[in-house]
Amino acid sequence: MTRFVQTGPSLRDPYTTDPQLRGWLDRLLGEDGHAAAKHRLAELSAEVLGPLRAAHHDAETHPPVLTRFDGWGNRIERVDTSPGWQAQRAAAARHAVVALPYLPDARAAWGPGARVVQHALLHLWGPESATFSCPVAMADGAAALLTSTGTQGGWLARLVATDPAAAVTSGQWMTESQGGSDIARSTTTAHPDGAGGWTLTGDKWFCSAIDSAMAVALARPDGAGPGSRNLVPFLVPRYAADGVSPAPGLQVLRLKDKLGTRAVPTGEVRLDGVPAHPLTDPAEPGLAAMMTLVVVTRLHNAAAAAGGMRRGLEYALSYAAGRTVAGGRLDGNPLHRATLGGLAVDAAGTFALAAHAFALLGRAEHGDGTAAAELRLAAPLAKLTTGRLAVASASEYLECFGGAGYVEDTGVPRLLRDAQVLPIWEGTTNVLSVDVLRALAAGDGAAPLLHRLTAAADAGTHRLPGVAEALAAATARLAQDAATAAADPRDPRVVAGARELALRLGHALTAALLVEHAAWAADRGDERPALLASLWILRRLGRADVSADLHTHLDALVS
């Protein structure tokens, strides 16, 4: 008896087969800048296709284990992780996934564009990292915070080291069980130790990458007032001086049993007089400084969403090319082609939003005030928009595989399990939507975004007249709604509509970015970006049914 075995999906080289990634690198870095990055990107891509995929599988199938005591009752708080997790740790250092924007040679080569190259590395590596992209995000955020405050230089050097033997990652200990995102209710306190140092006491409820060598924790110093603004970020060494024993007074109460990101050791931590180093003046409010870290990690969240969506699309396309349905190949079925086309457009939009946010971050870090003003609104928009799209797309990817998409040992269900954290970590969609309201009411508000939307609509008038009109109309409506929200961001009606407004802003910003890139590409004879921009605008801003166009143009969309 011959048994039929369906061919599983394969993965093409994620760098050479991604025209959008390569096109954006050409535009944002210039051809010479992209050429300078090619070896680095190709080297990582080759590892993603081989050893890192194997490491990813090993880490996913061998989750972390907590051992709190040794055989004689000594508290050891040891977290054991798989060889695959350790291989990902080494790869992150070797490929400078955290370090790149801080390395002098990278800054000399690309200037603010070092963040653009970093995003490309994350885009290639993140989906096969067993979510080691999580500690990478927190390490980058910690490095940005230490750089901005000019403190703890020894730790900064380790966070941005490219030698795996020296490099460390960081945790981020903000959440407490009674407060969650309401950090104003944090009860962790900081006390002078009498010898010029500080200690922390309190419980932290959701501490990802608990095996990291350090963490940044929020605490309320003795004498500080109530509310969130008076919290101060502290650097907490995870281990004692021997690098093995837990820091004095630190207990890992348990590891979390999570829906997804199972390879990441996430724990509950009790701090009982644990030594810590303030990263800002403990006598002054410190939450504003902590936002330096949060912005970076939110952008990493967006990068993870975009990378995961692109990789899921690759798997779905590969499967459709080898799957026979009703006497024909699945990728020849008009309905399935339209489904895949819609996923391709969403993946392209998400990539554009994440890539733009990283570009803004690089410019802001190099003193560009205009970029910093735009980033204040673009960062929460990028995080919340990409997070929502990632979950919706992951659900579709599972459906593309039918029953095989629901069976764990195919690896496909992980796409959905891991995507679900993206709208939650670093602020839920509602939390980020309220942050958008704050951004609209502060500083330049919506002005930088509206300027970009208007410029994109003008640029698209002669190339994409129909969709440019839709973008211009959406911009006019958003300008009015943003002004209403900025006038009274606490009005109950404004707050109730904050999510809808934020998503509309995110979709419109994405449309503008796609149009900008389409105009640049068209001058070079590439019409594919214009097709993507048109379909995004018609679907997301015009609410049109473009199924027939998605079917007709699928090959061009994914080539």
C-alpha positions in Angstrom: 0.0 0.0 0.0 1.3 3.4 -1.0 0.6 6.1 1.6 0.3 9.7 0.5 2.5 12.2 2.4 1.9 15.9 1.8 5.0 17.9 1.1 5.6 20.4 3.9 6.5 24.1 3.2 10.1 25.0 2.4 11.8 28.3 3.0 13.6 30.3 0.3 16.5 32.6 1.1 14.7 35.4 3.1 17.1 38.1 1.9 17.5 37.5 -1.8 13.8 36.6 -2.4 12.3 39.7 -0.6 12.1 42.5 -3.1 10.5 44.9 -0.7 13.3 44.5 1.9 15.9 45.1 -0.7 14.1 48.0 -2.3 13.7 49.8 1.0 17.3 49.3 1.8 18.3 50.8 -1.5 16.0 53.8 -0.9 16.8 54.5 2.8 20.6 53.7 2.6 21.4 54.5 -1.0 22.8 51.8 -3.2 26.3 52.2 -1.7 24.9 51.9 1.8 22.9 48.8 0.9 26.0 47.3 -0.8 27.9 47.9 2.4 25.3 45.9 4.3 24.9 43.0 1.9 27.5 40.7 3.3 26.2 41.0 6.8 22.6 40.4 5.7 23.5 37.5 3.4 25.5 35.8 6.1 22.7 36.0 8.6 20.2 34.8 5.9 22.3 31.7 5.2 22.3 30.8 8.9 18.6 31.3 9.1 18.2 28.7 6.4 20.4 26.2 8.3 21.7 26.1 11.8 19.4 28.8 13.2 16.3 27.0 12.0 17.5 23.9 13.8 18.3 25.9 16.9 14.9 27.4 16.7 13.2 24.0 16.6 15.3 22.7 19.5 14.5 25.7 21.7 10.8 25.4 20.9 10.7 21.7 21.8 12.8 22.0 24.9 11.3 24.8 27.0 13.2 26.3 30.0 13.1 24.6 33.4 13.4 26.4 36.8 15.3 24.7 39.6 14.9 26.7 42.8 16.9 24.6 45.3 19.8 22.2 45.0 19.7 18.8 46.7 20.7 20.2 50.0 18.2 23.0 50.2 20.4 25.8 49.0 18.5 28.4 47.0 20.0 28.4 43.5 17.2 29.9 41.3 18.7 28.3 38.2 17.0 28.5 34.8 18.1 25.8 32.4 17.6 26.5 28.7 18.2 24.3 25.7 21.3 24.3 23.4 19.1 25.8 20.7 18.4 28.8 23.0 22.1 29.2 23.7 22.8 29.0 19.9 20.3 31.9 19.3 22.0 33.9 22.1 25.4 33.4 20.4 24.0 34.3 17.0 22.4 37.5 18.2 25.8 38.7 19.5 27.8 37.5 16.5 25.5 39.2 14.0 25.3 42.4 16.1 21.5 42.3 16.2 21.6 44.5 19.3 25.0 46.1 19.0 24.9 47.4 15.4 23.4 50.9 16.1 26.0 51.4 18.9 29.1 50.2 17.0 31.4 53.1 15.9 32.1 51.5 12.5 28.4 51.0 11.8 27.6 54.5 12.8 30.5 55.7 10.5 29.2 53.6 7.6 25.5 54.3 7.9 25.0 57.1 10.4 21.3 57.1 11.4 20.8 54.3 8.8 22.4 51.9 11.2 18.9 51.4 12.7 17.7 50.6 9.2 20.2 47.9 8.8 19.4 46.6 12.3 15.7 46.4 11.3 16.7 44.3 8.3 18.6 41.9 10.5 15.6 41.6 12.8 13.3 41.0 9.8 15.4 38.1 8.6 16.3 36.5 11.9 13.3 37.1 14.2 10.9 34.5 12.9 13.5 31.7 13.3 14.9 32.9 16.6 12.6 30.9 19.0 11.5 34.4 20.1 15.1 35.2 21.3 14.1 38.5 19.6 12.4 39.3 23.0 15.6 39.5 25.1 17.2 41.2 22.1 14.5 43.9 22.2 14.9 44.5 25.9 18.7 44.5 25.6 18.5 47.2 22.9 16.1 49.2 25.0 18.4 48.9 28.0 21.4 50.0 25.9 19.5 53.0 24.6 18.5 53.9 28.2 22.1 53.6 29.5 23.4 55.6 26.6 20.9 58.4 27.2 21.5 58.5 30.9 25.3 58.0 30.7 25.3 55.5 33.5 26.7 52.0 34.1 29.1 52.0 31.2 30.4 48.5 32.0 27.0 47.0 31.6 26.5 49.0 28.4 29.7 47.5 26.9 28.4 44.0 27.6 24.9 44.7 26.2 26.5 45.8 22.9 29.3 43.2 22.8 29.6 41.1 19.6 31.6 38.4 21.3 29.1 35.7 22.5 31.3 35.0 25.5 31.0 38.6 26.7 27.6 39.7 25.5 24.6 39.8 27.8 20.9 40.5 27.4 18.5 42.4 29.7 15.1 41.8 31.3 12.5 44.5 31.8 10.7 44.3 35.2 7.8 46.7 35.2 4.6 44.7 35.6 3.2 44.0 39.0 0.1 41.8 39.7 -2.0 44.6 41.2 -1.3 47.1 38.5 -0.4 45.5 35.2 -0.2 48.4 32.7 -1.4 50.7 35.5 2.2 51.2 36.7 1.1 54.0 39.0 0.0 51.3 41.4 3.5 49.8 41.5 4.5 48.9 45.1 8.2 48.0 44.6 10.3 50.3 46.7 13.9 51.4 46.6 15.9 52.1 49.8 19.4 53.5 50.3 21.6 50.7 51.7 23.7 53.0 53.9 26.9 52.5 51.9 26.0 54.6 48.9 24.0 52.0 47.1 20.3 51.0 46.8 18.2 47.9 47.3 14.8 47.0 45.9 11.9 45.2 47.6 8.8 44.1 45.9 7.3 41.5 43.5 7.4 41.7 39.7 4.8 39.6 38.0 5.9 39.2 34.3 9.6 39.2 33.9 10.6 37.9 30.4 14.1 36.4 29.7 14.6 35.8 33.4 17.9 34.1 32.5 19.3 37.5 31.4 22.3 38.8 33.3 20.6 42.1 34.3 17.2 43.8 34.2 15.8 47.3 34.3 13.2 47.6 37.0 10.9 50.4 38.0 10.7 51.2 41.7 9.6 54.0 44.0 12.5 55.5 46.0 12.0 56.3 49.7 10.2 59.7 49.9 9.1 59.8 46.3 5.5 60.9 45.7 2.7 58.7 44.3 1.8 58.2 40.7 3.8 56.8 37.8 6.0 59.8 37.0 7.8 59.4 40.3 9.0 55.9 39.6 12.7 55.5 38.8 14.5 52.9 36.6 17.1 50.8 38.4 19.6 48.4 36.9 19.3 45.0 38.8 22.1 42.5 38.4 20.4 39.1 38.1 23.3 37.1 39.5 25.8 37.5 42.3 29.5 38.3 41.7 30.2 34.6 40.7 27.8 35.0 37.7 26.0 31.8 38.7 24.3 32.3 42.1 21.2 34.5 42.3 21.7 38.0 43.4 21.2 38.4 47.2 17.5 38.6 48.1 16.3 37.6 44.6 13.8 34.7 44.2 12.3 33.3 41.0 8.9 32.2 42.3 7.9 30.3 39.1 8.1 30.3 35.4 5.0 31.3 33.4 3.1 28.7 31.4 2.3 30.9 28.4 0.1 30.5 25.3 3.1 31.2 23.1 6.8 32.4 23.2 7.4 29.2 25.1 11.1 29.1 24.6 11.4 32.4 26.4 11.9 31.9 30.2 9.4 34.3 31.8 9.1 34.3 35.5 7.6 35.9 38.6 10.4 37.6 40.7 10.5 38.5 44.4 12.9 41.2 45.4 13.9 41.3 49.1 16.6 43.9 49.5 18.2 43.1 46.1 21.1 45.4 45.2 20.3 47.8 42.4 21.8 50.9 40.7 19.6 53.9 39.9 19.8 55.0 36.3 18.4 58.5 36.9 18.5 60.7 40.0 16.4 58.9 42.6 15.3 62.3 44.0 13.7 63.2 40.6 10.8 61.7 38.6 12.3 59.0 36.3 9.5 57.6 34.2 10.2 59.9 31.3 13.7 58.5 31.0 12.3 54.9 31.1 10.3 55.8 28.0 13.5 55.7 26.0 13.6 52.0 26.6 9.9 51.5 26.0 10.0 53.2 22.6 12.8 50.9 21.4 11.1 47.8 22.6 7.8 48.8 21.0 9.6 49.2 17.7 11.1 45.7 18.1 7.6 44.5 18.7 6.6 46.0 15.3 9.6 44.4 13.7 8.6 41.0 15.1 5.1 41.4 13.7 6.4 42.3 10.2 9.0 39.6 10.1 6.5 36.9 11.3 4.0 38.0 8.7 6.5 37.8 5.9 7.7 34.4 7.0 4.1 33.1 7.4 3.4 34.3 3.9 6.5 32.4 2.6 5.3 29.2 4.2 1.7 29.6 2.9 3.0 30.2 -0.7 5.3 27.2 -0.6 2.5 25.0 0.7 0.0 26.2 -1.9 2.6 25.4 -4.7 2.7 21.8 -3.6 -0.9 21.2 -2.5 -3.4 19.7 -4.9 -7.1 20.6 -4.4 -10.0 19.7 -6.7 -7.7 18.4 -9.4 -5.4 21.4 -9.5 -2.7 23.1 -7.5 -3.9 25.3 -4.7 -1.9 28.2 -5.8 -3.9 28.2 -9.0 -7.3 28.5 -7.3 -8.6 32.1 -7.7 -10.1 32.2 -4.2 -7.0 31.0 -2.5 -4.9 33.3 -4.7 -7.0 36.3 -3.5 -6.5 35.2 0.1 -2.7 35.0 -0.4 -2.7 38.3 -2.2 -4.4 40.0 0.7 -1.9 38.5 3.1 0.9 39.8 0.9 -0.5 43.3 0.9 -0.8 43.3 4.7 2.7 42.0 5.1 4.0 44.7 2.9 2.2 47.4 4.8 3.4 46.1 8.1 7.0 46.0 6.9 6.7 49.6 5.7 5.5 50.8 9.1 8.1 49.0 11.1 10.9 50.0 8.7 9.9 53.7 8.8 9.7 53.6 12.6 13.3 52.3 12.8 14.5 54.9 10.3 12.9 57.6 12.5 14.5 56.2 15.6 17.9 56.3 14.0 17.5 59.9 12.9 16.1 61.0 16.3 19.1 59.4 18.1 21.3 61.5 15.9 19.7 64.7 16.9 17.0 65.1 14.2 14.2 67.0 16.1 11.8 66.6 13.2 12.2 62.8 13.3 11.8 62.8 17.1 8.6 64.7 16.9 7.1 62.3 14.3 8.3 59.3 16.3 6.3 60.3 19.3 3.2 59.4 17.4 4.6 56.9 15.0 6.0 54.6 17.7 2.6 53.7 19.3 0.9 53.6 15.9 3.5 51.2 14.5 3.3 48.9 17.5 -0.5 48.8 17.8 -1.2 48.6 14.0 1.3 45.8 13.3 0.3 43.8 16.4 -3.3 43.7 15.3 -2.4 42.8 11.7 0.0 40.1 12.8 -2.6 38.2 14.8 -5.2 38.4 12.0 -2.6 37.2 9.4 -1.4 34.4 11.6 -4.9 33.1 11.9 -5.2 33.1 8.1 -1.9 31.3 7.7 -3.1 28.5 9.9 -6.2 28.3 7.8 -4.1 28.1 4.6 -2.8 24.8 5.9 -6.2 23.3 6.8 -6.0 20.6 9.4 -2.2 20.6 9.3 -2.2 24.1 10.5 -3.9 23.0 13.7 -1.4 20.2 14.5 1.5 21.2 16.7 4.2 19.0 15.2 3.9 20.8 11.9 5.2 23.9 13.6 2.4 26.0 12.0 0.3 26.6 15.2 3.3 28.5 16.7 2.7 31.3 14.2 -0.6 32.1 15.9 0.5 31.4 19.5 3.5 33.6 19.2 1.7 36.4 17.3 -0.9 36.8 20.0 1.7 38.3 22.4 2.3 41.2 20.0 -0.8 43.3 20.7 -0.2 42.7 24.5 3.4 43.1 25.3 4.5 46.7 25.8 0.9 47.9 26.0 -2.3 46.4 24.7 -4.1 48.0 21.8 -6.3 50.1 24.1 -3.3 51.2 26.2 -1.4 52.3 23.1 -4.5 54.0 21.7 -4.7 56.2 24.8 -1.0 56.9 24.4 -1.8 58.1 20.8 -4.4 60.5 22.3 -1.6 61.9 24.6 0.7 62.3 21.6 -2.0 64.1 19.6 -2.4 66.6 22.5 1.3 67.2 23.1 4.0 69.0 21.3 3.5 69.0 17.5 0.7 66.5 17.9 -0.5 65.1 14.5 1.2 67.8 12.4 4.2 65.7 11.3 2.0 62.8 10.4 -0.5 64.9 8.5 2.3 66.6 6.7 3.6 63.2 5.5 0.1 62.1 4.4 -0.5 65.3 2.4 2.9 65.1 0.8 2.3 61.4 -0.2 -1.1 62.2 -1.6 0.5 65.0 -3.7 3.3 62.8 -4.9 0.9 60.1 -5.9 -1.4 62.3 -7.9 0.2 61.8 -11.3 1.1 58.1 -10.8 -1.8 56.8 -8.7 -4.6 59.4 -9.2 -7.5 57.3 -7.9 -5.8 56.0 -4.8 -4.1 59.4 -4.2 -7.6 60.9 -4.0 -8.6 58.3 -1.4 -5.5 59.1 0.7 -6.2 62.8 0.4 -9.8 62.3 1.6 -8.7 60.1 4.5 -6.2 62.8 5.5 -8.8 65.5 5.6 -11.0 63.4 7.8 -8.1 62.4 10.1 -7.0 66.0 10.5 -10.4 67.0 11.8 -10.7 64.0 14.1 -7.2 64.4 15.4 -7.9 68.1 16.2 -11.0 67.1 18.1 -9.1 64.5 20.1 -6.2 66.9 20.8 -8.7 69.5 22.1 -9.9 67.3 24.9 -8.2 63.8 25.0 -10.1 62.9 28.2 -13.6 63.5 26.8 -15.4 60.1 27.2 -16.5 60.1 23.6 -12.9 60.7 22.4 -11.6 58.0 24.7 -14.2 55.6 23.5 -13.2 56.1 19.9 -9.4 56.1 20.6 -8.8 52.6 19.2 -10.7 53.3 16.0 -8.9 56.6 15.5 -5.5 55.1 16.2 -6.0 52.3 13.7 -7.2 54.7 11.1 -4.1 56.8 11.7 -1.9 53.7 11.5 -3.5 52.6 8.2 -3.2 56.0 6.7 0.5 56.4 7.7 1.2 53.0 6.1 -0.6 54.1 3.0 1.6 57.2 2.8 4.8 55.2 3.3 3.8 52.8 0.6 3.0 55.7 -1.8 6.4 57.3 -1.1 8.2 54.1 -1.9 6.1 53.5 -4.9 7.0 56.9 -6.4 10.7 56.3 -5.8 10.5 52.8 -7.3 8.5 53.9 -10.4 11.3 56.3 -11.3 13.5 53.1 -11.5 11.0 51.1 -13.6 9.6 49.0 -10.7 5.8 49.1 -10.7 5.3 46.5 -8.0 5.3 48.9 -5.1 2.7 51.0 -6.8 0.5 48.0 -7.0 0.9 47.3 -3.3 0.2 50.9 -2.4 -3.0 50.9 -4.5 -4.3 47.7 -3.1 -3.5 48.7 0.5 -5.3 52.1 0.1 -8.3 50.6 -1.7 -8.8 47.9 1.0 -7.8 49.8 4.2 -8.9 53.4 3.4 -11.5 52.8 0.8 -13.0 49.6 2.2 -13.2 48.2 -1.4 -13.5 44.6 -2.4 -10.3 44.1 -4.4 -10.4 40.3 -4.4 -10.3 40.0 -8.2 -7.2 42.2 -8.4 -5.5 40.2 -5.6 -6.1 37.1 -7.6 -5.0 38.6 -10.9 -1.8 40.2 -9.5 -0.7 37.7 -6.9 2.4 36.6 -8.9 3.5 40.2 -9.1 2.8 40.9 -5.4 4.9 38.0 -4.2 7.6 37.7 -6.9 
